[in-house]
Amino acid sequence: MKLFQILLEAAWPTIVAAAIAGLLNGGSTAALIALINATLQKTPALQRLLPWGFILLGTLLLLTHFSSQVLLVRAAQQAVYEMRLLLSRQILASPLRQLETIGHPQLLATLTEDVDAVSRSFSVLPNLFNAIAIVIGCLIYMGWLSPPLFFALVALIVIGTGSYLFLAGRAKKFLEQARQQQDHLFHHFRTLTEGNKELKLNRQRRLAFFYGELTPTAQKTRQQNELGYMVFAIAASWGQLLLFVTIGFFLFTLPHLLGATPTVLSGYVLTIIYLMLPMQQVIDAIPVFSRASVALKKVESLQLSLGDPRQDINNRGELPPLGWKTLSLRQICHQYRGSHEDEPATFTLGPLSLTIEAGELVFIVGGNGSGKSTLAKIITGLYIPDQGEIWVDDHCLQLQDYEWYRQHFVAVFSDFYLFDSLLGIESPERLALIPHYLEKLRLSHKVRLEGNRFSTTSLSQGERKRLALLLAYLDDRPAYLFDEWAADQDPMFRDIFYRQLLPELKAQGKTVFVISHDDRYFDVADRLIKLDYGQLVLASHP
């Protein structure tokens, strides 16, 4: 029922029109069967009307079938389109920490497998609706032919439907268990693609991963899916058996019990035989909808754990002007916990306080795991601190201010994503600088701009970081953050980065934060911020 609710919310006028077309289709089908039955029985009063009636009903049948199919296809695709965009908006609107807690495997599984399962269920809706309309029309016709036989037929339908739904319920449980394994399978797929180099270099690790993790998870998924669809196959076979039992019952038993006339009997048998195809379509659709129902639960579960899409992508209003004179972090504290909120913190940053003046070049230093990247995410507004306040000049940031605050920053993180196009960069003045930056970053011999896309991003890690730096230059924000940017550069370009590029940004009035281990370049900084196990131990000039 939830699937139909989604359809109605997406395009209820189209669904109403499709329903009307479906009802007309079912009525014309029933009338056509009645006409054929009358022809077979050679009813004298109808002989002159039969040819024209056949032509008119056949035309109506085709038109209504086509109309309902087209309308339902449009409604279904609209619903899938809106679902995909809603999920995308929610992901964009959700806090980064929240997305990190959910994890990439679950996000990808829902965006691909679950949405596709719902999409496949919508694709069978047109035939299903027409089949249901035909069944309803035929049942009305059989009720008009003989009420006693109709009630006997309804009793058989209730028995068959009840037994089928019981088996279908069992099958759905197996499909739910298979879907639970899907998140683990996507996690292994991510290991397979992102850790491929390491797996190739270590045979024991590769074999342990393949046979110890990937294969068992894939096998569990296969087994649960097999059991689910096997039970559906048993249920479908049971439905076919009941259909033939029903035909035999009407042919050989009920005529003697209820005294049905040959006309009524032939009408019933002809209608039941005609109903075999639409009934099979209904039976075949149930496994698809069961899988979609399981997928929809996962989609809704993810939606509940994500942010409100109205907080971000739908808000296209103008933001206040960017810029600050002083940025203050006051008693900031941020904690990492396990999968449950009641678990003790595994790492705590702070409490710490900092004041940064606009135009400063600040190095954030410390050992691995000291909290440098966490502090960087708080400074850039990607993490909202658990405790404490962030002040921009004399204004304390509130939750609704963070969208504006984040726009002050452009960052190249250690796990950066390199866009292959100039998304959001439209200024002709900035675009005209691209050849200069490509030459400056020594990329002009490998990369060129084709339209609004780079000719390639298949570069070494150091060159990819340079291209990301080019995009950062084009963004032209008041503040820049570089997380271990120079780690993948050769000594010559590392020196260029620290001795030329960073001072140039500072000279432009930019506030620059640099996470670095390169102590030989600490003299470039206006100030060092040193962390040790989440605590601020130094905030002074080098």
N, C-alpha and C positions, 0 to 999 in steps of 0.2 A: 504493500500500500504506500510505503514511503516513496517508492519510485514514481508512482502515479502522482503523488503530491508534488514531487519535484517538477514533473512535466507540467502540471497545472500552474505552478508558480512561474514557470519559465514562459509559457505561452498558452494561457487558458482559452483565449478566443479560438486559436487554431485547434485545440483539443475538442472544444465544443463543436466546431464545424466538422471535424473528423468523426466525432461520435454520431452526428446527424447523418453524414454520408455512410457510416458503418451500419446504422439502423436501416437506412434505405437499401443498402446492399443485402442485409439479412432478409428484409421483407421481400425484395425482388427475387432472391434465391428461393425462398419458401413458395412464392407465387409461381415461379418457373417449375418447381417440382410438382406443384399441384396441377399445373397445365400439362406437364408430361404425363402425370398419372391419369388425368382426364382423357388425354389422347390414347393412352394404352387401353383404357376402359371403354373407348369409343362412345363418350357421352354425346348424344345427338344434339342437345341444345347448344353445345359449345363448338361444334365442328367448324362452323364458318368463322368463328373468332380466333381459333387456335393459331393459325399462321401469323396473323398480325400481332396477337398477344405474345407469341414466342419472340418475334422480332423486337417489339417494344421492351419486353422484360429483359431480353438479352442485352440490348443497348443500355438500359438502365443499370443492369448488373455490371457491365464493363465500366461505365462512367463513374458509378459510386465506388467501385473497387479502386480505380485509379485515383479518384479524388481523396479517399481516405488514406491511401498509401502515401501520397505526396504530402498531405497535411501532417500526418504523423511523423514522417521522415523529417520535415522541417522543425516540428516541435521537439523531437528527440535530439536533433543536432544543436538546436538552440539551448536545450537543457545541459548537454555535455559541454558546450562552449562556455556557458555561464559557470558551471562547476569548476572547470579548469581555471578560468580567470579568477574566480573567488578564492580558490586555493592559492594561486600565485599571489594575489593581493594580500592574503593573510600571511603568507611566508615573508613577503616584503615588509609587512607592517609589524611582524613579531620581533621582539628583542633578540639580539644575537645569542645571548646566554640561553634563552629558551630554545632556540633552534639547535644549539649545541647539545642541549640535554636530550632533545628528541632524537637526534642523530641523523646523519645522511642516509643510511640504509632505509629507515622507516619513511623518510620524506620521499625518496626515490621510488620505493615500492608503492606508496599511495598515489603519487603523481603518474605512475606508469601503469602498473598492474591493476590497481583498484579502479582508477578512472576508466581504463580500457574495459574492465569487466562490466562496469555500469554502462559504458557506451555500447558494448555488444548486446546487452539486454534491451537497450533502446532500439537497436537495429532490428530486433525480431518483433517489436511491438506492432508495426503495421500489419503483418500477416496474422499476428495473434488477435488483434482487434477485429479484423475481418472474419477470422475463424469464429470468434465469440459471437459476432453479429449473425453469422450464418447459423450457428447452433441455436441461438435464441429464436431466430425466425423459423427454423425447422421445428423447434419444440412447440411454438405457437400453432404451427400448422397441424402437428400431430395431436395437440390438445383439441383443436377444432374437429379433427377427423373422428376421434373417439376418446372421450374423457376417461373411461375405465382403463383402456390400454395406456393412456398417457400417465395415469397415476402408477401403474405397474412399471412403466419405463422410468419414472422419476425415482421409484424405490430402488431399482437396479442402479441408476446413476448415483444415488446417495451412497449405496454400498461400495460401488467402484471408486468413487471420489474419496470417501473416507479411508479406504484401505490404501489408495495411492498416496494420499497426503501423509498417512502414518509412515509409510516407507520413505517418502520424500523428506520428512522431518529427520529421520535417522541419517539419511544421506547428507543433509545440510550440516549436521554435527561434524561429519568427517571433513567436509569442505572447510569448516571453521578451523579445525585443527590443522589442516594443510596451510591455511592462510597464516596461522601463527608461525609456522616454519618459514614463511616467505621472507619475513624481515631478516631472519638469520641467514637465509640464502643470499639475500642482497648484500649483507655484510661480507659474506665470503666472496661474492662477485667483485666487491670493491677491493678486497685483498688481492684477488686474482689479477685485476687490472693495474692497481696502483703499486702493488708490491711485486710485480712480475720480474723486475730485474733481480731483486734479492732472492726470489724463489729459483730463478735460473742458476744463480751462483752457488746455491746450497742445496744439493740433491736431497739430503736427509730432511731438511725443512720442507722442501717441495713435496716429497712423498708423504710426510706427516700431515701437511696441510690438505693434500688431495684425498688421501685415504682416511685420515683421522677427523677431518672437519667438513670439507666440502661434500664428499661422497655420502656420509651418514645423514647430513641435513637434506641433501637432494633426494636421498632414498626415502626419508620420512615424508617429505612433501609428495613424492610420487605415490607412496603407499596410501596416504590419506586421500589423495585425489582419486586413485584407483578404486578404493573402497566406496567413496562417495558416488562416483559415476556408475559403479557396478550395481549399487543399490538402486540408483535411478533406472538402470537398464532392466533390473528385475521388476521394478514398479511399472515400467512401460510395457514389458511383456505381459504382466498381469492385466494391465488395462486392455491390451489387444485381446487377450483371452476372454475377458468379460464382454468385449464388444461382440465377438463371435457367439458367445453363450447367449447374449441378448437377441441376436438375430435368430438363432435356433429356437430360443424360447418363444419368440413371436411367430415363427413359422409352424412349430409343431405342438406347442402346448397351449398357449393363450387362446387360439381360435376355438379349441374344444371347450375351454373353461368359460370364455366370455362370449362366444358366438359371434366373432367378428366377421363381417362380410368380406368377400374377396377384394372389393374396392378399397376398403379400409386397410385390409391386410397388405395389399400390394403397395399402398401409399406409405405404410409404416416401413416395410422392408426397403422400398426404394429410397426413402428419406434416410434411414439408418445407414445404408450403403453409401449414400452421398456424404453423410456426416463423417465417414471414416477418415477422410483427408483432413478436414478442419479439426477433428478430435485429436488426430496425430500431431497436428501443429501445436495444439494446446499442450499436449503431453511433452513434446520436445522442448517447449519453451520453459517448462518448470525448472529443469536443471540450470538453464541459463539465468533465470531470475533468482534461483537460490544462490548461485555464485555471486550474482550482483548484489543480493541482500547482504551477504557476508562482506563483500568489498565496501558497500555503502556504510556499514558499521565502522569499518576502519577509516573511511573518509570523514565521517562525522566525529569519530574519536580524535582524529588529528585536528579537525576544525575547532573542537572545543579546547584543545591545548594550544592553539595559535592565537595570535592577536586579532584585534578588531581591524578589518581592512579599511574602515573609515578614518583610521588614525593616520594613514600614510598616503597610499596611492591615489585615493579619491580626492584628497585635499590638494587642489591645484591653485589655491589662493597664493597671493604674493607673500613672501616672507619678509620680515623686517630687514633692514640693511645689515650686512655683516660687518664685524669688526669689534675689537675690544682694546682696552689699554692695559687691563690687568685681569689675569685669570687666577682664581684662588680655589684651592682644594682644602676644605676645612674638616679635619677629623674624619677623613674618608676611610671606609672599611668595606672590604668585599670578601666573601667566603665562598669556597667551593665545597659542595657536599656530594654525597653519593646519589643513588637513584631515588632516595626517599628524603623528604625534608627533615624528618626527625633524626636522621643520622648525624653523628658529629662531623664537624667541618674537617676536611682533609687538608685544606690550606687556607690561610687567612692573610690577606693583604691589609696592612694598617693596624690600628688607625694612624693616619699620617696627614700632615698639612703641608701645602706648598703654595707659593705665590710666584707666578710667571708674568714677567712684563712683556708686552708686545714687542716683537722684533728681536727677542733673545734667541740664541742658539744654545740649546740645552741637550746634553748627553745623558741618557739614562743607562747606567751601568750596574753590573753585579753578576754574580755567578748564575749558572743554569738553575732554573726553578726558584729564583729569588723574587719573582713577581713582576719582572720588567714588562712583559707582554700584557699582563693583566692591567698594570698601571697605564700602559699605552691605550688600551681599550676604554678605560675609564676617562682618560684625558680627552679622547676623541668622541666620547659620548656613546660608544657602542655598548658599553656596560653601564648600567645605572647602579651606583654604589648602594650596598645594603644599608649603610649608615653614613652620616655626614652630609655635607653640602658642597655644591660647586657654585661659585660666584663668578659672574662675568661683570666686571666693574662693580657697581653697587646693586646688582640684581642677582638674587638667588634663583638658580634654575629650578623650575617646577617640571612635572612630567610632560606637560604640553609644550615645554620650551626645547626639548631635546632635538626635535626635527630641525629647528632653526640652528641650534648649537652645533649639530653635526656638520652642517653645511660650511662651517669655518675650515674644515680639515680636508686634506687629501693625503692618503697614506699608501705606502707600499709595504705591506706586511711580509714576513718571511714566508708565509704560505699564500702569497698573493695570487689573484686570478688575472690573467692577461686577456683583456678584451681585444678582439681582432678588428673592431670598428670604432669610429669616433662617436660613440653614443653620448648625446647630450652636449656635444661641443659644436656650436653653430656659428660662433663669432668669426667673421672673415679675417679679422686682425690676428686671432689666435691660429687659424688654419694656415695663414701665410707664413707662420714661423716654423711649420713642420720641417721643411727642407733644412732650415738652419739647425734645428735640434737633431735631426738625423745625422747631419754632418758633425755636429758637436759631440754626439754620443757614439760616433764612429759606426753608424749603422747604415749609412747611405749606400754602401756597396752591396747590402743584402736585402734591405727593406725599402719599399717605395709605397706611396699612397695611391691607391686605385679607387677613384670615387671617394667614398668615406671609409674604405677598408684598407688595412695594410695588406701588402701583397703576400706576406707570410708571417706566421708566428712560430714556425718550426726552426727555432734557434737554440743556441746553448743557453743554459740557465742564466749565465751572466748577461748575455745579450737580451734575453727576455726581460731581465730586471731593468736593463737600460731602456727598453721600449716602454715598460711600465712607468719608468721615470719620465719619459717623454709625455705620456698621457697625464702624469701629475703636473708637469709644467703647463700643459694646455689648460688644465682645470683652473689654474691661477687663483688659488684660495689664500686666505690670510695666514693659514698655518699648515705646515707640512710635517709628516711623521714618517721616518724610515726605520724599519725593523730589520737590523742586520743586513742592510742593503748591500754593503761592500763585501760581504762574506764570499760571494761567488765571482768577484772581480779579480783580474790579474793585478799584480803590484802597481803597475803604471796607472791603470784606470782607478784603482783604489786611492792612489795619491791625488788624482784629478778630482775625485769625488770629495775628499776631505779638504783639499787645499784650494780648489777652485769653485766647484759647484755649490757647496754649502755656503761659503762666504758670499757668493753671488746672490743666493736667495736671501741671506741676511741683509745684504746691501739694498735689496728691493723692499725691505721692511717686513719680510715674512718672519713669523715665529716658527722655528724649526726644532723638532724633537728627533733625536737620533738614538736608537738603541744600538749599542756597540760594545765590542770587546777589544777594539783596536786602541790599546792604551798609548801607543806612540802618537796618536792624533788627538789625545784629550786636550792638548793646548789650544785646539781650534775652538773649543766650546767656551761660551760665556759662563756656563755653570755646569757642574756635574751633580747628578742626582744618583746616589748609590743606594741600592737595596740589598738586604741580606735576609733571606727567609721571610720575605713579606714586610720587613721593617725598614724604615728610612734611617740610614746610618750616616749619610752625608748629603748636604745640599749646599754646595759652596762653589766658589771659583776654583778652577784647576790649579 
